[in-house]
């Protein structure tokens, strides 16, 4: 039986330890509990344990859970987003982490106008150029940024990436380092609607490395909820 309260406390303790070791304020690091395979009743248990933000991979799953849970917590879209799901995503999510192409930005901007709200997004970057992963390539990101700079109902508030999975900590660290440096380069351009407030990187197997490389949003599922199909 998974003890969510205990697991959450252990994860939070590890975040605090890692942050304080670096002289960082742990309160400035947001923990998003990844709930993509977790049903609403268990999410409610997690909320009672102190979790204040959850991350979903699919809009349809989030719609069903949103009905049961409501907006008492932060909702983050962390999976690939199809343009035909944007209308619902804009209604449900506080932030979309997976902006990776101009036509998706245009759709988010359009639905943001209809909803009369500015949509917070992160650009998902495929640092390793892995064809099996979603995300924009570094060489293409500047065109996307220029496009968003001319829109009125979408803001880019940082970057997101997924590191290579495995035991090679050098590759993981390099991925996070590159994302941080990319954010620094983007910040220098001072584009309209663009700021680099957030670096969303680090999951259950690598979040301490991510903290060391500057992450201030962590997406953690397994370490809290255990292994699930």
C-alpha positions in Angstrom: 0.0 0.0 0.0 1.5 3.4 -1.1 1.6 6.0 1.7 1.2 9.2 -0.3 1.5 11.5 2.7 4.8 9.8 3.8 6.2 9.8 0.2 5.2 13.4 -0.3 7.0 14.4 2.9 10.2 12.5 1.8 10.2 14.2 -1.6 9.7 17.6 0.0 12.5 16.9 2.5 14.8 16.0 -0.4 13.9 19.2 -2.3 14.5 21.3 0.8 17.9 19.6 1.5 19.0 20.0 -2.1 17.9 23.7 -2.3 19.4 24.7 1.1 22.7 23.1 0.2 22.9 25.5 -2.8 21.7 28.5 -0.8 18.4 28.4 -2.6 15.0 29.0 -1.0 13.0 25.8 -1.2 9.8 27.8 -1.2 10.8 29.1 -4.7 10.7 25.6 -6.1 7.2 24.4 -7.2 6.4 20.7 -6.9 3.9 19.5 -9.4 2.5 16.1 -8.6 2.2 14.1 -11.9 -1.3 12.5 -11.8 -1.6 11.2 -15.3 -2.5 7.6 -14.2 -4.0 8.6 -10.8 -7.8 8.7 -10.3 -9.6 11.5 -8.6 -10.0 9.9 -5.2 -6.3 9.4 -4.8 -5.6 12.9 -6.1 -7.9 14.2 -3.3 -5.9 12.2 -0.8 -2.7 13.8 -2.2 -4.3 17.2 -1.9 -5.1 16.5 1.8 -1.4 15.6 2.2 -0.4 19.1 1.1 0.0 18.9 -2.7 -1.2 22.1 -4.3 -0.4 21.6 -8.0 -1.0 18.6 -10.3 0.2 17.8 -13.8 -1.9 15.9 -16.4 -0.8 14.5 -19.8 -4.1 14.3 -21.5 -6.9 16.9 -21.8 -9.7 14.3 -21.7 -8.4 12.7 -18.5 -8.1 16.2 -17.0 -11.6 17.1 -18.0 -13.0 14.1 -16.1 -10.9 14.8 -13.0 -11.6 18.5 -13.1 -15.3 17.7 -12.7 -14.6 15.7 -9.6 -11.9 18.0 -8.0 -12.5 21.5 -9.3 -10.1 24.4 -9.3 -9.0 24.3 -5.6 -5.5 23.4 -6.8 -3.3 24.4 -9.7 -3.7 22.4 -12.9 -0.7 22.0 -15.3 -0.8 20.5 -18.8 2.5 18.7 -19.1 1.8 16.3 -22.0 1.8 17.0 -25.8 -1.2 19.2 -26.7 -3.2 18.8 -29.9 -4.7 21.9 -31.4 -8.2 20.4 -31.3 -7.9 20.1 -27.5 -6.8 23.7 -26.9 -10.3 25.0 -26.1 -10.7 22.6 -23.2 -7.1 23.1 -22.1 -7.5 26.8 -21.9 -10.6 26.3 -19.7 -8.9 23.8 -17.3 -5.2 24.5 -17.0 -3.4 27.3 -15.1 -0.3 26.7 -17.2 0.5 24.7 -20.4 4.1 23.3 -20.3 4.1 21.9 -23.8 4.0 24.7 -26.3 6.3 23.6 -29.2 5.1 25.0 -32.5 3.7 28.2 -34.0 0.3 26.8 -35.0 -0.3 25.6 -31.4 0.6 29.1 -30.1 -1.9 30.6 -32.6 -4.6 28.3 -31.4 -3.9 29.0 -27.7 -3.9 32.8 -28.5 -7.2 32.5 -30.3 -8.9 30.5 -27.5 -7.4 32.9 -24.9 -9.0 35.8 -26.7 -12.4 34.0 -26.7 -12.0 33.3 -22.9 -10.7 36.8 -22.3 -7.6 35.6 -20.5 -3.9 35.5 -21.1 -2.7 31.9 -21.2 0.5 31.1 -19.3 2.8 28.7 -21.2 6.2 27.1 -21.2 8.0 26.1 -24.3 8.9 22.4 -24.4 12.4 22.0 -25.8 13.8 18.7 -27.2 17.3 19.3 -26.1 18.7 16.0 -27.2 16.8 16.0 -30.5 15.4 12.6 -29.7 12.8 11.7 -32.4 10.8 9.8 -29.8 10.2 12.9 -27.7 8.0 16.0 -28.2 9.3 19.5 -28.1 10.8 22.1 -30.4 14.4 21.9 -31.4 16.7 24.7 -30.2 17.4 25.9 -33.8 13.6 26.5 -34.3 12.8 28.2 -31.0 13.6 31.7 -32.1 10.9 31.7 -34.8 8.3 30.5 -32.2 9.4 33.2 -29.8 9.1 35.9 -32.5 5.6 34.7 -33.3 4.4 34.7 -29.7 5.9 38.2 -29.2 3.2 39.5 -31.7 0.3 37.7 -30.0 -2.0 39.3 -27.3 -3.4 36.4 -25.2 -0.5 34.1 -24.7 2.6 34.6 -22.5 5.7 32.4 -22.5 7.0 32.2 -18.9 9.9 29.8 -19.3 11.1 26.5 -20.7 10.4 22.8 -20.1 12.4 19.7 -21.0 12.7 16.0 -20.3 16.2 14.7 -19.7 17.4 11.4 -21.1 16.2 8.5 -19.0 18.8 6.3 -17.4 21.8 6.2 -15.1 24.1 8.6 -17.0 24.0 11.6 -14.7 26.4 13.5 -17.0 23.9 13.4 -19.9 21.1 14.4 -17.6 23.0 17.3 -16.1 24.1 18.5 -19.6 20.5 18.5 -20.8 19.4 20.7 -17.8 22.5 23.0 -18.2 21.7 23.6 -21.8 18.1 24.5 -21.0 19.2 27.0 -18.4 21.7 28.6 -20.7 19.1 28.8 -23.5 16.7 30.6 -21.0 19.5 33.0 -20.2 20.0 33.7 -23.9 16.3 34.2 -24.5 16.1 36.6 -21.5 18.7 38.9 -23.1 16.4 39.5 -26.1 13.7 41.1 -24.0 10.9 40.1 -26.4 7.2 41.1 -25.8 5.2 38.4 -24.0 8.3 36.4 -23.2 10.0 36.0 -19.9 12.1 33.2 -18.4 10.7 33.0 -14.9 10.4 29.2 -14.9 12.5 26.2 -15.7 10.4 23.1 -15.6 12.8 20.2 -15.5 13.4 17.3 -13.2 11.3 14.2 -12.5 11.3 11.4 -9.8 14.7 10.0 -11.0 16.6 13.2 -11.6 15.0 16.2 -9.7 18.0 16.8 -7.4 20.2 17.3 -10.4 17.6 19.6 -11.9 17.6 21.7 -8.7 21.4 22.0 -8.9 21.0 23.2 -12.5 18.4 25.9 -11.6 15.0 24.2 -11.9 12.2 25.9 -10.1 9.4 23.6 -11.3 9.7 19.8 -10.7 7.3 17.3 -12.2 7.2 14.3 -9.8 4.9 11.3 -10.0 6.5 7.9 -9.2 8.3 9.1 -6.0 4.9 10.2 -4.6 2.4 7.7 -6.0 4.6 4.7 -6.6 5.0 2.7 -9.8 1.7 2.6 -11.8 0.7 1.2 -15.2 
